[in-house]
Amino acid sequence: MKPEIFAENLIFPEGSRWKNNKLIFSDIFSNEVISFTEEGNKETIVKIDGLPVGLGWNQNNDLLINSLQEKKVLVFDGKTTKEYADIGAHENNFINDMTTDASGRAYVGTVALESFNENIPIAPDNMPTFSSIMLVDIDGLVRRVADRMTFTNGMAISPDGKKLVVAETFAYRLSIFDIKPNGDLDNRRIFADLGAPTDGITMDAKGRVWVAIPYYTFGGPGGWVRVEDGGKVSGKIDSDTHGAFDCVLGGKNMDNLYLLEGAILGNERIKGGGRIRVCKVDCPGFIQN
């Protein structure tokens, strides 16, 4: 698995999804949601006033965008952008990543960015306070479905739609929940303890998870590992020069692993500091909503 450059001249790509034969992601600090075809053709889908992060699609197949600092989920119907759900009315944390299920329900992670300093090592006196997973139902109503999360990050729903895996960045783990028929989460347990911060994730057809590790040692680069339920590592890709912040499986055969990278944590995030690489993997992903 030798990654090749796919896209450059980005700032901080995050929130990636594969949809309609395109890689779609947020370049957070350019305020843009961007798409690329597998052949590398780029399009700016929409710009917002806030900082776009997690992406998904509602029951009408309209694009949902988490606006981090506004603490709101926005909806873009191809022409206009408007408020879809006000997460801040229920919790004061910022909002981060998102995944959506087959019915268009959205799982939105919250993060306590103001309670710690991410530019110095995590320690007992520098830890984020707990955050949540909020569910935005298809009628737009919001409710909390998980609490006491240690910095909620990337999320993925299993191929059968019955389980949700979520990265808890500064607990250094992936957690897994059962999804009840009404969308509630139950039976929380550890999917994998990794001993390093966990960020964006993508799941393959066998239920294994590729997870971005921003750094192996604070101040240095990170990489991506593929883990099985229980914590067995079955694949690893290093980033020798960047932080690893997200990944997604896509492409015509769903066996392209897109690797989203940014400046090493603690360094300034500038134009050109972010990029996307791609490599082939031996087990494909699957189309999610």
C-alpha positions in Angstrom: 0.0 0.0 0.0 2.0 3.0 -1.3 -0.1 6.2 -1.2 0.1 8.6 -4.1 -0.8 12.3 -4.1 -4.4 12.9 -5.1 -5.1 16.5 -4.2 -2.9 19.4 -2.9 -3.1 23.1 -2.0 -5.7 22.5 0.7 -5.8 23.9 4.2 -7.4 21.3 6.5 -9.5 18.6 4.8 -11.9 16.8 7.1 -15.4 15.2 7.2 -14.9 13.1 4.1 -17.6 10.9 2.5 -18.0 9.0 -0.8 -21.3 9.9 -2.5 -22.6 9.9 -6.1 -19.2 8.6 -7.4 -17.3 11.5 -5.8 -15.1 12.2 -2.8 -16.8 15.0 -0.8 -15.2 16.7 2.1 -14.9 19.9 4.1 -11.8 22.1 3.8 -12.5 23.6 7.1 -10.5 26.9 7.1 -11.4 27.7 3.5 -15.1 27.5 4.5 -15.7 25.2 1.6 -17.3 21.8 0.9 -15.4 20.3 -2.1 -15.8 17.3 -4.3 -13.4 15.4 -6.5 -14.2 12.7 -9.0 -12.0 9.6 -9.0 -10.2 11.1 -12.0 -9.3 14.2 -9.9 -11.8 16.8 -11.3 -12.5 19.3 -8.5 -15.7 21.3 -7.8 -16.6 23.6 -4.9 -20.1 22.5 -3.9 -20.8 25.3 -1.4 -19.1 27.9 0.8 -20.6 28.7 4.2 -19.9 31.6 6.6 -18.9 29.3 9.3 -16.4 26.4 9.6 -17.8 23.3 7.8 -16.9 19.9 9.3 -19.0 16.7 9.3 -21.2 15.9 6.3 -24.2 13.8 5.6 -27.5 13.6 3.7 -31.1 13.8 4.9 -34.1 11.8 3.7 -34.4 14.1 0.7 -30.8 13.5 -0.3 -29.9 17.1 0.5 -26.4 17.8 1.9 -26.1 18.3 5.6 -23.2 20.3 6.9 -22.0 20.7 10.5 -21.1 24.4 11.1 -18.6 24.0 14.0 -18.7 27.3 15.8 -22.4 28.1 15.0 -23.3 24.7 16.6 -25.8 24.2 13.9 -26.4 21.6 11.2 -27.1 23.3 7.9 -28.8 21.9 4.8 -27.9 22.7 1.2 -30.4 21.7 -1.4 -28.2 22.5 -4.4 -29.2 26.2 -4.4 -29.5 27.6 -1.0 -28.2 26.9 2.5 -30.3 27.2 5.6 -30.5 26.0 9.2 -31.6 22.4 9.6 -31.0 21.8 13.4 -29.7 23.9 16.2 -27.5 21.6 18.3 -26.4 24.6 20.4 -29.9 24.8 21.8 -29.3 21.5 23.5 -25.6 21.6 24.4 -23.0 24.4 24.5 -20.2 22.4 23.0 -19.0 22.9 19.4 -20.1 20.3 16.8 -17.7 18.2 14.9 -18.1 15.1 12.8 -21.3 13.4 11.5 -22.7 10.3 9.9 -26.2 9.7 8.5 -28.1 6.4 8.3 -30.2 5.0 5.4 -33.3 6.8 6.6 -31.5 10.2 6.8 -31.1 10.4 10.5 -27.9 12.3 11.5 -25.6 11.4 14.3 -23.7 14.6 15.3 -20.7 14.6 17.6 -19.9 17.5 19.9 -16.5 18.6 21.2 -15.4 20.7 24.1 -12.7 22.7 22.3 -12.5 25.5 24.8 -11.8 23.3 27.8 -8.2 22.4 26.8 -5.3 23.4 24.6 -4.8 21.0 21.7 -1.4 22.5 21.0 0.2 21.0 24.0 0.2 17.4 25.2 -2.9 15.9 26.8 -2.5 15.5 30.5 -4.7 15.4 33.7 -4.5 19.2 33.8 -5.2 19.6 30.1 -8.1 17.4 29.1 -11.4 18.2 27.3 -14.5 18.0 29.3 -17.1 15.4 28.3 -19.2 15.8 25.1 -22.0 14.0 23.4 -23.5 12.4 20.4 -26.7 14.1 19.3 -29.3 12.6 17.0 -31.1 14.8 14.5 -34.2 12.8 13.5 -35.8 13.0 10.1 -38.4 15.5 11.4 -35.5 17.8 12.6 -36.0 17.1 16.3 -32.7 16.8 18.3 -32.0 14.5 21.2 -28.9 13.3 23.0 -28.2 9.6 22.4 -24.8 9.3 24.2 -23.0 11.4 26.8 -19.7 11.4 28.6 -17.8 11.1 25.3 -14.1 12.1 25.4 -14.0 14.4 22.3 -16.4 12.8 19.8 -14.9 12.4 16.4 -15.2 10.2 13.3 -18.3 7.9 13.1 -19.3 5.0 10.9 -22.4 2.8 10.7 -21.9 -0.9 10.0 -23.0 -2.5 6.7 -26.2 -4.0 8.3 -27.1 -0.6 9.8 -27.2 -2.0 13.4 -24.0 -0.7 14.9 -22.2 2.7 15.2 -18.5 3.0 15.7 -17.1 6.3 17.0 -13.7 7.7 17.7 -13.1 9.2 21.1 -10.0 11.2 20.3 -8.5 11.9 23.6 -9.6 8.6 25.2 -7.3 7.1 22.5 -10.0 4.6 21.5 -12.9 3.6 19.3 -16.2 2.8 20.9 -19.1 0.9 19.5 -22.9 1.1 20.1 -25.9 -0.9 19.1 -28.4 1.2 17.1 -32.0 0.7 18.3 -34.9 0.8 15.7 -35.7 4.4 16.8 -32.1 5.5 16.4 -31.1 5.5 20.1 -27.8 4.1 21.0 -27.3 1.2 23.4 -24.8 -1.3 24.8 -21.7 1.0 24.7 -18.4 -0.9 24.7 -14.8 -0.6 23.5 -14.1 -1.5 19.8 -10.4 -0.9 20.1 -7.9 0.8 22.5 -5.1 2.3 20.4 -2.9 4.2 22.8 -2.9 7.2 20.5 -5.5 9.9 19.5 -8.2 8.7 17.1 -9.8 11.0 14.5 -11.7 10.3 11.3 -12.7 6.7 10.4 -14.1 4.6 7.6 -15.4 1.0 7.7 -14.8 -1.7 5.2 -17.2 -4.5 4.1 -15.9 -6.8 6.8 -16.7 -4.3 9.5 -13.0 -3.4 10.1 -12.2 0.3 10.7 -9.5 2.4 9.2 -8.8 5.2 11.7 -6.7 8.3 11.3 -4.1 8.8 14.1 -3.1 12.5 14.1 0.2 11.8 15.8 2.0 8.8 17.2 4.1 11.0 19.5 3.0 14.6 20.2 4.6 17.1 17.9 5.3 14.5 15.2 3.4 13.0 12.3 0.8 10.2 12.5 -0.8 7.7 10.2 -3.7 5.3 9.7 -4.3 1.8 11.1 -7.0 -0.8 10.2 -8.4 -2.4 13.4 -10.9 -5.2 14.0 -13.5 -5.4 16.8 -11.4 -6.2 19.8 -8.4 -4.1 18.8 -6.3 -6.3 16.4 -4.4 -4.2 14.0 -4.4 -5.6 10.4 -3.0 -2.7 8.4 -0.9 0.4 8.9 0.1 3.4 6.7 2.4 6.1 8.0 2.4 9.8 7.2 6.0 10.9 7.6 5.4 14.6 7.1 1.8 15.4 8.1 -0.8 14.8 10.7 -3.4 12.2 9.7 -6.9 13.5 10.4 -9.4 11.6 8.3 -9.9 8.8 5.7 -12.7 7.3 3.6 -13.1 4.3 1.3 -14.4 5.1 -2.2 -13.8 4.9 -5.9 -15.5 2.8 -8.6 -14.8 -0.4 -6.8 -14.8 1.1 -3.3 -11.2 0.0 -2.8 -9.5 3.4 -2.9 -8.5 4.6 0.6 -8.4 8.4 0.6 -6.1 9.8 3.2 -6.7 13.3 4.4 -3.7 15.1 5.9 -3.0 18.4 7.5 -0.2 20.3 9.3 1.2 18.5 12.3 -0.7 19.5 15.4 0.6 22.7 16.9 1.7 24.1 13.5 -0.1 26.9 11.7 -2.9 25.8 9.3 -2.2 27.6 6.0 -3.1 27.1 2.4 -1.1 24.3 1.0 -0.6 22.7 4.4 -3.4 20.1 3.7 -3.5 17.4 1.1 -5.2 14.1 0.2 -3.3 10.9 -0.8 -4.8 7.7 -2.1 -3.9 4.0 -2.2 -5.5 0.7 -3.0 -6.6 -1.7 -0.2 -7.4 -5.4 -0.3 -10.9 -5.0 1.2 -13.4 -2.5 -0.2 -15.8 -0.3 1.6 -19.5 0.0 1.0 -21.9 2.8 0.0 -23.4 4.6 3.1 -26.0 7.4 3.0 
